[in-house]
Amino acid sequence: MADMLRLNDREKELLRNKAVEINKKLISQKREPIKDTELAHIVLQSAIDLVEVSESGKVSIAR
């Protein structure tokens, strides 16, 4: 298994924007901000068990 995950430009921007949004809230609560990479790990760990494959073979995250 690869130790590195490559993100495209759109994914990087979405991750960065979400990190900024979260960090504003954390800072207002006088908490430490998180790094983009920390957020990526949190999202992956939270979503990995929700990944499904449909009858047609489409892979998605269950809501």
RACOR-V906463 format. One line per field, one symbol per residue. ss: DSSP state (H for helix, E for strand, - for the rest). phi: phi as a letter, one per 20 degrees, with the letter a starting at -180 (. if undefined). burial: 1 if it has 16 or more other ideal C-beta (glycine too) atoms within 10 Angstrom, else 0. A space follows every 50 residues. Layout:
ss = ???
phi = ???
burial = ???
This chain:
ss = --------HHHHHHHHHHHHHHHHHHHH-------HHHHHHHHHHHHHHH EEE-----EEE--
phi = .feccedeffffffffffffgfffffffeldffdegfffgffffffegfe fccegenfebdfd
burial = 00000000000000100010001000000000000000110000000000 0000000000000
